[in-house]
Amino acid sequence: MYIDMGVLELKTELQKMIEQENDISILKALRTLLEKTRLDPVLKEKLTSRALKSENDIKAGRLLSKDEMIKRTDDHLRK
């Protein structure tokens, strides 16, 4: 679990994940996230919390299918 990791261990794991990532859009999103959160500690805390919640959801099998995600997005955009 990430909460039990120290800063060094987490940075090492993130570096390995980034090195293995080949999707340019994900890498750009990570760069943007890191650049923006340096400027706003409240945003950084909120995004970190969301990321940890997402990781826990994935581990617990709480996932949406592609069709469910499209429907949810469409519903949100129609509001």
Phi, psi and omega in degrees: 000139185295329183298327181280347182283148172276171182301314183297316180296318180293317178299319179298315180296317179297319178300317179297318180296319180294318179299328181275345184282130179245356180277112184298326181293323177292317180296319178295321179297318177298317179299314180298316179302312181292321178295315183289322183286339175297331184274335187226098182298329179293316177296319179301315180296318181296315181292322178296316179299316179296319180296317179295320177297318179298317178300317179294321177298317180298313180299327181273000178081014178273087184234157174253144174285168178301315181296319178297320180292319178298315180298315180299318179295314178301315179300319180294320182289335180281345181289000000 
